[in-house]
Amino acid sequence: MAIEVFNRYENKYLMDSQSFQDIYNRLLQYMDLDEYNQNNQFYSISNIYYDTEQHSIIRNSLSKPKYREKLRIRAYGVPKPDAKVYVELKKKVFGLVNKRRTAMKLDEAYEFVRTGKVPEFKPYMNKQVIQEIQYFLQRYELQPAVYLAYDRIAMFCRGNRDLRITFDTNIRSRREDIRLEDGDHGEALMAPGLWLMEVKAEKTVPVWLAHLLSELQMFRTGFSKYGNEYRMNIRNEQQIKERLQLC
């Protein structure tokens, strides 16, 4: 069964293609590729983030409070209408990320988030997580806010599966046709050739990794995919307003 509850620290690093190759080749000495990345293949992840009409969830998150939370439906690749997806509730408390998710069929996930009504229980669902998500849904009037997809390479540390490193590139988004089954196209969120590395660990990172990051002069940065998309959307809307005022 896939892991459905995560508690870990996540540190993010932005880099160009050369820096990606440098650290990726070094990491192979200590880490193994995810089974879906064998033969140097990417796998794609697609998400729908939910928010209020006033975008209160992402606006609160961008203010960097001690506690923040987000809700999304996640799929791997472009799902069919009856495919299994994940409804995920992601919280961050004093830097510790807590992610809870349950599997559902795509139509079940849409209906659950839309109505807040718990679906008929199936063996692939997690009852406890469903109850927690239902409580979250009762607190907000949510609607699909944005579609976000990206291509990923993931690695696990040999002998320590609690340490995971992912590389995401070709991050793309759209605010129309916000349905997972409608394809993974969208507007680029980063310049071509940029990568977002995330180091995910339950505790502190091993000494060898700390030394490697220092040697390659890689420094942590704050980068929220949904947060950056929201900022980009605000800028685009402002530019449209300014052009209209000049007409």
C-alpha atoms as an extended CHARMM CRD file, in Angstrom:
* protein
*
       247  EXT
         1         1  MET       CA              0.0000000000        0.0000000000        0.0000000000  PROA      1               0.0000000000
         2         2  ALA       CA              1.2780000000        3.4810000000       -0.8200000000  PROA      2               0.0000000000
         3         3  ILE       CA              2.3320000000        5.6530000000        2.1190000000  PROA      3               0.0000000000
         4         4  GLU       CA             -0.5670000000        7.9260000000        3.0390000000  PROA      4               0.0000000000
         5         5  VAL       CA              0.8200000000        9.9250000000        5.9660000000  PROA      5               0.0000000000
         6         6  PHE       CA              4.0700000000       11.8970000000        5.7620000000  PROA      6               0.0000000000
         7         7  ASN       CA              5.8410000000       13.9620000000        8.4180000000  PROA      7               0.0000000000
         8         8  ARG       CA              9.0590000000       15.5110000000        7.1880000000  PROA      8               0.0000000000
         9         9  TYR       CA             11.1170000000       18.6130000000        6.5990000000  PROA      9               0.0000000000
        10        10  GLU       CA             11.4050000000       19.8600000000        3.0290000000  PROA      10              0.0000000000
        11        11  ASN       CA             14.1810000000       22.1450000000        1.7930000000  PROA      11              0.0000000000
        12        12  LYS       CA             14.1020000000       23.5790000000       -1.7270000000  PROA      12              0.0000000000
        13        13  TYR       CA             16.8560000000       24.6080000000       -4.1250000000  PROA      13              0.0000000000
        14        14  LEU       CA             16.5890000000       26.2870000000       -7.5480000000  PROA      14              0.0000000000
        15        15  MET       CA             19.2560000000       25.4880000000      -10.1200000000  PROA      15              0.0000000000
        16        16  ASP       CA             20.1580000000       25.5300000000      -13.7970000000  PROA      16              0.0000000000
        17        17  SER       CA             20.7770000000       22.4510000000      -15.9500000000  PROA      17              0.0000000000
        18        18  GLN       CA             24.5270000000       22.3420000000      -15.2910000000  PROA      18              0.0000000000
        19        19  SER       CA             24.0320000000       22.4750000000      -11.5290000000  PROA      19              0.0000000000
        20        20  PHE       CA             21.3840000000       19.7680000000      -11.8320000000  PROA      20              0.0000000000
        21        21  GLN       CA             23.7710000000       17.4860000000      -13.6960000000  PROA      21              0.0000000000
        22        22  ASP       CA             26.5400000000       18.1400000000      -11.1710000000  PROA      22              0.0000000000
        23        23  ILE       CA             24.5270000000       17.1690000000       -8.1110000000  PROA      23              0.0000000000
        24        24  TYR       CA             22.4970000000       14.4550000000       -9.8380000000  PROA      24              0.0000000000
        25        25  ASN       CA             25.6420000000       12.5570000000      -10.8640000000  PROA      25              0.0000000000
        26        26  ARG       CA             27.0750000000       12.8380000000       -7.3640000000  PROA      26              0.0000000000
        27        27  LEU       CA             23.8530000000       11.7090000000       -5.6980000000  PROA      27              0.0000000000
        28        28  LEU       CA             23.8870000000        8.4660000000       -7.6780000000  PROA      28              0.0000000000
        29        29  GLN       CA             26.7570000000        7.3570000000       -5.4220000000  PROA      29              0.0000000000
        30        30  TYR       CA             24.3830000000        7.3220000000       -2.4400000000  PROA      30              0.0000000000
        31        31  MET       CA             20.8630000000        7.1230000000       -3.8280000000  PROA      31              0.0000000000
        32        32  ASP       CA             18.7250000000        5.0040000000       -6.1460000000  PROA      32              0.0000000000
        33        33  LEU       CA             16.2420000000        6.2390000000       -8.7140000000  PROA      33              0.0000000000
        34        34  ASP       CA             12.5410000000        5.8040000000       -8.1710000000  PROA      34              0.0000000000
        35        35  GLU       CA             11.1830000000        2.7870000000      -10.0250000000  PROA      35              0.0000000000
        36        36  TYR       CA              9.3020000000        5.1280000000      -12.3840000000  PROA      36              0.0000000000
        37        37  ASN       CA             12.5410000000        6.9040000000      -13.3360000000  PROA      37              0.0000000000
        38        38  GLN       CA             14.4460000000        3.8940000000      -14.5790000000  PROA      38              0.0000000000
        39        39  ASN       CA             16.1920000000        4.3510000000      -17.9560000000  PROA      39              0.0000000000
        40        40  ASN       CA             16.4100000000        8.1060000000      -17.2640000000  PROA      40              0.0000000000
        41        41  GLN       CA             12.7060000000        8.6150000000      -17.8400000000  PROA      41              0.0000000000
        42        42  PHE       CA             10.6590000000       11.3610000000      -16.1850000000  PROA      42              0.0000000000
        43        43  TYR       CA              7.2540000000       10.7730000000      -14.7020000000  PROA      43              0.0000000000
        44        44  SER       CA              4.6910000000       13.5460000000      -14.6710000000  PROA      44              0.0000000000
        45        45  ILE       CA              2.6000000000       14.7440000000      -11.7450000000  PROA      45              0.0000000000
        46        46  SER       CA             -0.5740000000       16.7800000000      -12.1900000000  PROA      46              0.0000000000
        47        47  ASN       CA             -2.5090000000       18.6110000000       -9.4830000000  PROA      47              0.0000000000
        48        48  ILE       CA             -5.6150000000       20.6760000000       -8.9430000000  PROA      48              0.0000000000
        49        49  TYR       CA             -5.2630000000       23.1300000000       -6.0660000000  PROA      49              0.0000000000
        50        50  TYR       CA             -8.4440000000       24.2730000000       -4.3510000000  PROA      50              0.0000000000
        51        51  ASP       CA             -8.9990000000       27.6830000000       -2.8150000000  PROA      51              0.0000000000
        52        52  THR       CA            -11.7280000000       30.1290000000       -1.8670000000  PROA      52              0.0000000000
        53        53  GLU       CA            -13.0900000000       32.6870000000       -4.3050000000  PROA      53              0.0000000000
        54        54  GLN       CA            -10.9440000000       35.3060000000       -2.5540000000  PROA      54              0.0000000000
        55        55  HSD       CA             -7.8240000000       33.0670000000       -2.7390000000  PROA      55              0.0000000000
        56        56  SER       CA             -7.5950000000       33.1730000000        1.0390000000  PROA      56              0.0000000000
        57        57  ILE       CA             -5.6610000000       29.9030000000        1.3930000000  PROA      57              0.0000000000
        58        58  ILE       CA             -2.7660000000       30.8510000000       -0.8670000000  PROA      58              0.0000000000
        59        59  ARG       CA             -2.7290000000       34.4510000000        0.3490000000  PROA      59              0.0000000000
        60        60  ASN       CA             -2.4240000000       33.2050000000        3.9130000000  PROA      60              0.0000000000
        61        61  SER       CA              0.3310000000       30.7960000000        2.8900000000  PROA      61              0.0000000000
        62        62  LEU       CA              2.3270000000       33.5580000000        1.1910000000  PROA      62              0.0000000000
        63        63  SER       CA              2.2570000000       35.5990000000        4.3970000000  PROA      63              0.0000000000
        64        64  LYS       CA              4.3620000000       32.7560000000        5.8910000000  PROA      64              0.0000000000
        65        65  PRO       CA              2.4450000000       32.0860000000        9.1040000000  PROA      65              0.0000000000
        66        66  LYS       CA              3.6480000000       29.4230000000       11.5290000000  PROA      66              0.0000000000
        67        67  TYR       CA              0.7690000000       27.2120000000       10.3710000000  PROA      67              0.0000000000
        68        68  ARG       CA             -0.4680000000       26.8770000000        6.7940000000  PROA      68              0.0000000000
        69        69  GLU       CA             -2.4780000000       24.3150000000        4.8470000000  PROA      69              0.0000000000
        70        70  LYS       CA             -3.4830000000       23.4210000000        1.2820000000  PROA      70              0.0000000000
        71        71  LEU       CA             -5.8080000000       20.9400000000       -0.3930000000  PROA      71              0.0000000000
        72        72  ARG       CA             -5.2330000000       19.3450000000       -3.7800000000  PROA      72              0.0000000000
        73        73  ILE       CA             -6.1540000000       16.4000000000       -5.9430000000  PROA      73              0.0000000000
        74        74  ARG       CA             -3.0620000000       14.7190000000       -7.3980000000  PROA      74              0.0000000000
        75        75  ALA       CA             -2.6310000000       12.2900000000      -10.2680000000  PROA      75              0.0000000000
        76        76  TYR       CA              0.3340000000       10.6980000000      -11.9630000000  PROA      76              0.0000000000
        77        77  GLY       CA              0.1760000000       11.4830000000      -15.6550000000  PROA      77              0.0000000000
        78        78  VAL       CA             -3.1510000000       12.3420000000      -17.2750000000  PROA      78              0.0000000000
        79        79  PRO       CA             -5.7900000000       10.1690000000      -15.5810000000  PROA      79              0.0000000000
        80        80  LYS       CA             -8.7890000000        8.5160000000      -17.1520000000  PROA      80              0.0000000000
        81        81  PRO       CA            -12.1790000000        9.3490000000      -15.5830000000  PROA      81              0.0000000000
        82        82  ASP       CA            -12.1410000000        6.0980000000      -13.5740000000  PROA      82              0.0000000000
        83        83  ALA       CA             -8.4330000000        6.2480000000      -12.6430000000  PROA      83              0.0000000000
        84        84  LYS       CA             -7.1390000000        6.2690000000       -9.0740000000  PROA      84              0.0000000000
        85        85  VAL       CA             -5.9570000000        9.6750000000       -7.8190000000  PROA      85              0.0000000000
        86        86  TYR       CA             -5.1200000000       11.1220000000       -4.3970000000  PROA      86              0.0000000000
        87        87  VAL       CA             -6.9140000000       13.7430000000       -2.3550000000  PROA      87              0.0000000000
        88        88  GLU       CA             -4.1860000000       15.3700000000       -0.2760000000  PROA      88              0.0000000000
        89        89  LEU       CA             -4.2430000000       17.7100000000        2.7080000000  PROA      89              0.0000000000
        90        90  LYS       CA             -0.8500000000       19.3360000000        3.1940000000  PROA      90              0.0000000000
        91        91  LYS       CA             -0.0120000000       21.2410000000        6.3710000000  PROA      91              0.0000000000
        92        92  LYS       CA              3.1500000000       23.0130000000        7.4680000000  PROA      92              0.0000000000
        93        93  VAL       CA              3.7580000000       23.7450000000       11.1480000000  PROA      93              0.0000000000
        94        94  PHE       CA              6.9900000000       25.4480000000       12.2310000000  PROA      94              0.0000000000
        95        95  GLY       CA              8.7050000000       24.1040000000        9.1230000000  PROA      95              0.0000000000
        96        96  LEU       CA              7.5220000000       20.5100000000        9.5510000000  PROA      96              0.0000000000
        97        97  VAL       CA              5.4250000000       19.3020000000        6.6140000000  PROA      97              0.0000000000
        98        98  ASN       CA              2.5400000000       16.9700000000        7.3510000000  PROA      98              0.0000000000
        99        99  LYS       CA              0.8610000000       15.4270000000        4.3250000000  PROA      99              0.0000000000
       100       100  ARG       CA             -2.1630000000       13.1610000000        4.5700000000  PROA      100             0.0000000000
       101       101  ARG       CA             -3.7590000000       11.6050000000        1.5310000000  PROA      101             0.0000000000
       102       102  THR       CA             -6.2850000000        9.0130000000        0.5120000000  PROA      102             0.0000000000
       103       103  ALA       CA             -6.7740000000        7.2620000000       -2.7890000000  PROA      103             0.0000000000
       104       104  MET       CA            -10.0520000000        7.7040000000       -4.6550000000  PROA      104             0.0000000000
       105       105  LYS       CA            -11.3430000000        7.2910000000       -8.1610000000  PROA      105             0.0000000000
       106       106  LEU       CA            -11.2470000000       10.5820000000      -10.0410000000  PROA      106             0.0000000000
       107       107  ASP       CA            -15.0030000000       11.0810000000      -10.0810000000  PROA      107             0.0000000000
       108       108  GLU       CA            -15.1900000000       10.2360000000       -6.3630000000  PROA      108             0.0000000000
       109       109  ALA       CA            -12.5030000000       12.8090000000       -5.5780000000  PROA      109             0.0000000000
       110       110  TYR       CA            -14.2260000000       15.5590000000       -7.5660000000  PROA      110             0.0000000000
       111       111  GLU       CA            -17.5630000000       14.8810000000       -5.8720000000  PROA      111             0.0000000000
       112       112  PHE       CA            -16.0630000000       14.6700000000       -2.3890000000  PROA      112             0.0000000000
       113       113  VAL       CA            -14.2950000000       18.0300000000       -2.6600000000  PROA      113             0.0000000000
       114       114  ARG       CA            -17.2720000000       19.6510000000       -4.3830000000  PROA      114             0.0000000000
       115       115  THR       CA            -19.8860000000       18.5680000000       -1.8500000000  PROA      115             0.0000000000
       116       116  GLY       CA            -17.9450000000       17.6370000000        1.2720000000  PROA      116             0.0000000000
       117       117  LYS       CA            -19.9950000000       14.4390000000        1.3960000000  PROA      117             0.0000000000
       118       118  VAL       CA            -17.9600000000       11.3670000000        2.3180000000  PROA      118             0.0000000000
       119       119  PRO       CA            -17.9930000000        8.8010000000       -0.5090000000  PROA      119             0.0000000000
       120       120  GLU       CA            -19.0180000000        5.2090000000        0.0140000000  PROA      120             0.0000000000
       121       121  PHE       CA            -16.0140000000        3.5510000000        1.5960000000  PROA      121             0.0000000000
       122       122  LYS       CA            -13.8450000000        1.3670000000       -0.6590000000  PROA      122             0.0000000000
       123       123  PRO       CA            -10.8210000000       -0.7770000000        0.2900000000  PROA      123             0.0000000000
       124       124  TYR       CA             -8.3920000000        1.6630000000       -1.3320000000  PROA      124             0.0000000000
       125       125  MET       CA             -9.5710000000        4.5990000000        0.8300000000  PROA      125             0.0000000000
       126       126  ASN       CA             -8.2280000000        5.7780000000        4.1840000000  PROA      126             0.0000000000
       127       127  LYS       CA            -11.1300000000        6.4940000000        6.5660000000  PROA      127             0.0000000000
       128       128  GLN       CA             -9.1400000000        8.5870000000        9.0230000000  PROA      128             0.0000000000
       129       129  VAL       CA             -7.7080000000       10.8200000000        6.3180000000  PROA      129             0.0000000000
       130       130  ILE       CA            -11.1490000000       11.2270000000        4.7230000000  PROA      130             0.0000000000
       131       131  GLN       CA            -12.5280000000       12.4630000000        8.0450000000  PROA      131             0.0000000000
       132       132  GLU       CA             -9.7200000000       15.0020000000        8.3840000000  PROA      132             0.0000000000
       133       133  ILE       CA            -10.2460000000       16.2640000000        4.8510000000  PROA      133             0.0000000000
       134       134  GLN       CA            -13.9940000000       16.4750000000        5.4310000000  PROA      134             0.0000000000
       135       135  TYR       CA            -13.3780000000       18.7260000000        8.4550000000  PROA      135             0.0000000000
       136       136  PHE       CA            -11.1620000000       20.9440000000        6.2900000000  PROA      136             0.0000000000
       137       137  LEU       CA            -13.8650000000       21.1410000000        3.6230000000  PROA      137             0.0000000000
       138       138  GLN       CA            -16.3970000000       22.2480000000        6.2320000000  PROA      138             0.0000000000
       139       139  ARG       CA            -14.2470000000       25.2540000000        7.0980000000  PROA      139             0.0000000000
       140       140  TYR       CA            -13.9510000000       26.6840000000        3.5810000000  PROA      140             0.0000000000
       141       141  GLU       CA            -16.0780000000       27.1840000000        0.4950000000  PROA      141             0.0000000000
       142       142  LEU       CA            -13.6470000000       25.7950000000       -2.0350000000  PROA      142             0.0000000000
       143       143  GLN       CA            -13.4580000000       25.7760000000       -5.8020000000  PROA      143             0.0000000000
       144       144  PRO       CA            -10.8170000000       24.5940000000       -8.2850000000  PROA      144             0.0000000000
       145       145  ALA       CA             -8.2180000000       27.3810000000       -8.4050000000  PROA      145             0.0000000000
       146       146  VAL       CA             -5.3720000000       26.2310000000      -10.6220000000  PROA      146             0.0000000000
       147       147  TYR       CA             -3.9880000000       23.2400000000      -12.4880000000  PROA      147             0.0000000000
       148       148  LEU       CA             -0.2670000000       22.5680000000      -11.9540000000  PROA      148             0.0000000000
       149       149  ALA       CA              1.8610000000       19.8670000000      -13.5730000000  PROA      149             0.0000000000
       150       150  TYR       CA              5.5620000000       19.0780000000      -13.7890000000  PROA      150             0.0000000000
       151       151  ASP       CA              8.0420000000       16.3970000000      -14.7870000000  PROA      151             0.0000000000
       152       152  ARG       CA              9.8870000000       14.6790000000      -11.9480000000  PROA      152             0.0000000000
       153       153  ILE       CA             12.9330000000       12.6200000000      -11.1740000000  PROA      153             0.0000000000
       154       154  ALA       CA             12.9230000000       11.1160000000       -7.6720000000  PROA      154             0.0000000000
       155       155  MET       CA             15.6680000000        9.3860000000       -5.6760000000  PROA      155             0.0000000000
       156       156  PHE       CA             15.7670000000        7.4430000000       -2.3960000000  PROA      156             0.0000000000
       157       157  CYS       CA             18.7790000000        7.0510000000       -0.1390000000  PROA      157             0.0000000000
       158       158  ARG       CA             20.1800000000        3.5310000000        0.0560000000  PROA      158             0.0000000000
       159       159  GLY       CA             19.5330000000        2.1430000000        3.4940000000  PROA      159             0.0000000000
       160       160  ASN       CA             17.4690000000        5.1640000000        4.5460000000  PROA      160             0.0000000000
       161       161  ARG       CA             14.1520000000        5.4520000000        2.7270000000  PROA      161             0.0000000000
       162       162  ASP       CA             13.2380000000        8.3990000000        4.9380000000  PROA      162             0.0000000000
       163       163  LEU       CA             15.5480000000       10.5790000000        2.8200000000  PROA      163             0.0000000000
       164       164  ARG       CA             14.0980000000       11.4420000000       -0.5760000000  PROA      164             0.0000000000
       165       165  ILE       CA             15.2480000000       13.9700000000       -3.1590000000  PROA      165             0.0000000000
       166       166  THR       CA             13.1320000000       15.0840000000       -6.1040000000  PROA      166             0.0000000000
       167       167  PHE       CA             13.9100000000       17.2220000000       -9.1500000000  PROA      167             0.0000000000
       168       168  ASP       CA             11.0240000000       18.9720000000      -10.8940000000  PROA      168             0.0000000000
       169       169  THR       CA             11.2230000000       20.7500000000      -14.2330000000  PROA      169             0.0000000000
       170       170  ASN       CA              8.8840000000       21.9910000000      -16.9560000000  PROA      170             0.0000000000
       171       171  ILE       CA              6.4390000000       23.2910000000      -14.3320000000  PROA      171             0.0000000000
       172       172  ARG       CA              3.2740000000       24.4220000000      -16.0940000000  PROA      172             0.0000000000
       173       173  SER       CA             -0.1030000000       25.7680000000      -15.0440000000  PROA      173             0.0000000000
       174       174  ARG       CA             -3.4870000000       26.8780000000      -16.2950000000  PROA      174             0.0000000000
       175       175  ARG       CA             -6.6200000000       28.5110000000      -14.8780000000  PROA      175             0.0000000000
       176       176  GLU       CA             -8.9980000000       27.2790000000      -17.5520000000  PROA      176             0.0000000000
       177       177  ASP       CA            -10.1900000000       23.6960000000      -18.0850000000  PROA      177             0.0000000000
       178       178  ILE       CA             -9.1360000000       22.8810000000      -14.5340000000  PROA      178             0.0000000000
       179       179  ARG       CA             -9.6690000000       19.1620000000      -14.8070000000  PROA      179             0.0000000000
       180       180  LEU       CA             -6.9680000000       16.5260000000      -14.5390000000  PROA      180             0.0000000000
       181       181  GLU       CA             -8.3090000000       14.4930000000      -17.4590000000  PROA      181             0.0000000000
       182       182  ASP       CA             -8.1200000000       17.4830000000      -19.8460000000  PROA      182             0.0000000000
       183       183  GLY       CA             -4.3850000000       17.0580000000      -20.5220000000  PROA      183             0.0000000000
       184       184  ASP       CA             -1.1910000000       18.3260000000      -18.9190000000  PROA      184             0.0000000000
       185       185  HSD       CA             -0.6770000000       21.4770000000      -21.0020000000  PROA      185             0.0000000000
       186       186  GLY       CA             -0.2390000000       24.9070000000      -19.4580000000  PROA      186             0.0000000000
       187       187  GLU       CA              1.7930000000       28.0970000000      -19.2710000000  PROA      187             0.0000000000
       188       188  ALA       CA              5.4250000000       27.7270000000      -18.1800000000  PROA      188             0.0000000000
       189       189  LEU       CA              6.0340000000       28.7520000000      -14.5870000000  PROA      189             0.0000000000
       190       190  MET       CA              9.8390000000       28.8280000000      -14.8490000000  PROA      190             0.0000000000
       191       191  ALA       CA             12.3240000000       29.5740000000      -17.6010000000  PROA      191             0.0000000000
       192       192  PRO       CA             13.4470000000       26.5610000000      -19.6960000000  PROA      192             0.0000000000
       193       193  GLY       CA             16.3500000000       24.6480000000      -18.1890000000  PROA      193             0.0000000000
       194       194  LEU       CA             15.5700000000       25.4590000000      -14.5610000000  PROA      194             0.0000000000
       195       195  TRP       CA             15.0970000000       22.7630000000      -11.9400000000  PROA      195             0.0000000000
       196       196  LEU       CA             13.5510000000       22.7220000000       -8.4900000000  PROA      196             0.0000000000
       197       197  MET       CA             15.2410000000       20.2840000000       -6.1260000000  PROA      197             0.0000000000
       198       198  GLU       CA             13.5050000000       19.2840000000       -2.8910000000  PROA      198             0.0000000000
       199       199  VAL       CA             15.3020000000       17.4700000000       -0.0900000000  PROA      199             0.0000000000
       200       200  LYS       CA             12.7560000000       15.6230000000        2.0550000000  PROA      200             0.0000000000
       201       201  ALA       CA             13.7790000000       14.0560000000        5.3450000000  PROA      201             0.0000000000
       202       202  GLU       CA             12.1090000000       13.1160000000        8.6140000000  PROA      202             0.0000000000
       203       203  LYS       CA             15.0790000000       14.3960000000       10.5910000000  PROA      203             0.0000000000
       204       204  THR       CA             18.3110000000       16.1850000000        9.7300000000  PROA      204             0.0000000000
       205       205  VAL       CA             20.0370000000       15.3860000000        6.4520000000  PROA      205             0.0000000000
       206       206  PRO       CA             23.0810000000       13.0850000000        6.5840000000  PROA      206             0.0000000000
       207       207  VAL       CA             26.5320000000       14.6200000000        6.8910000000  PROA      207             0.0000000000
       208       208  TRP       CA             27.5550000000       13.5390000000        3.3930000000  PROA      208             0.0000000000
       209       209  LEU       CA             24.6310000000       15.4310000000        1.8660000000  PROA      209             0.0000000000
       210       210  ALA       CA             25.3110000000       18.5690000000        3.9090000000  PROA      210             0.0000000000
       211       211  HSD       CA             28.9330000000       18.4940000000        2.7090000000  PROA      211             0.0000000000
       212       212  LEU       CA             27.8470000000       17.9390000000       -0.8980000000  PROA      212             0.0000000000
       213       213  LEU       CA             25.4250000000       20.8870000000       -0.8580000000  PROA      213             0.0000000000
       214       214  SER       CA             28.1360000000       23.0860000000        0.6500000000  PROA      214             0.0000000000
       215       215  GLU       CA             30.7650000000       21.9460000000       -1.8520000000  PROA      215             0.0000000000
       216       216  LEU       CA             28.4530000000       22.6950000000       -4.7920000000  PROA      216             0.0000000000
       217       217  GLN       CA             27.4020000000       26.0110000000       -3.2110000000  PROA      217             0.0000000000
       218       218  MET       CA             23.7190000000       25.2060000000       -3.2000000000  PROA      218             0.0000000000
       219       219  PHE       CA             21.5930000000       27.2710000000       -0.8560000000  PROA      219             0.0000000000
       220       220  ARG       CA             18.0060000000       26.8640000000        0.2760000000  PROA      220             0.0000000000
       221       221  THR       CA             15.3200000000       29.0220000000       -1.2440000000  PROA      221             0.0000000000
       222       222  GLY       CA             11.6250000000       29.5230000000       -0.7480000000  PROA      222             0.0000000000
       223       223  PHE       CA              9.6330000000       28.3300000000       -3.7490000000  PROA      223             0.0000000000
       224       224  SER       CA              5.9730000000       27.3930000000       -3.6750000000  PROA      224             0.0000000000
       225       225  LYS       CA              4.6340000000       26.1910000000       -7.0140000000  PROA      225             0.0000000000
       226       226  TYR       CA              1.1140000000       27.3770000000       -6.2550000000  PROA      226             0.0000000000
       227       227  GLY       CA              2.4280000000       30.5330000000       -4.6010000000  PROA      227             0.0000000000
       228       228  ASN       CA              4.5530000000       31.4880000000       -7.5980000000  PROA      228             0.0000000000
       229       229  GLU       CA              1.7140000000       30.7220000000       -9.9870000000  PROA      229             0.0000000000
       230       230  TYR       CA             -0.5910000000       32.9820000000       -7.9540000000  PROA      230             0.0000000000
       231       231  ARG       CA              1.9310000000       35.8120000000       -8.0630000000  PROA      231             0.0000000000
       232       232  MET       CA              2.3560000000       35.3430000000      -11.8140000000  PROA      232             0.0000000000
       233       233  ASN       CA             -1.4100000000       35.4050000000      -12.3240000000  PROA      233             0.0000000000
       234       234  ILE       CA             -1.7180000000       38.6290000000      -10.3220000000  PROA      234             0.0000000000
       235       235  ARG       CA              1.0150000000       40.2440000000      -12.4360000000  PROA      235             0.0000000000
       236       236  ASN       CA             -0.6970000000       39.1530000000      -15.6510000000  PROA      236             0.0000000000
       237       237  GLU       CA             -4.0280000000       40.5510000000      -14.5150000000  PROA      237             0.0000000000
       238       238  GLN       CA             -2.3970000000       43.8530000000      -13.5700000000  PROA      238             0.0000000000
       239       239  GLN       CA             -0.7040000000       44.1180000000      -16.9690000000  PROA      239             0.0000000000
       240       240  ILE       CA             -4.0250000000       43.5220000000      -18.7290000000  PROA      240             0.0000000000
       241       241  LYS       CA             -5.6670000000       46.2620000000      -16.6690000000  PROA      241             0.0000000000
       242       242  GLU       CA             -2.8650000000       48.6840000000      -17.4960000000  PROA      242             0.0000000000
       243       243  ARG       CA             -3.1170000000       47.9590000000      -21.2220000000  PROA      243             0.0000000000
       244       244  LEU       CA             -6.8820000000       48.4870000000      -21.1180000000  PROA      244             0.0000000000
       245       245  GLN       CA             -6.4180000000       51.8230000000      -19.3920000000  PROA      245             0.0000000000
       246       246  LEU       CA             -4.0990000000       52.9480000000      -22.1980000000  PROA      246             0.0000000000
       247       247  CYS       CA             -6.6530000000       52.1310000000      -24.8950000000  PROA      247             0.0000000000
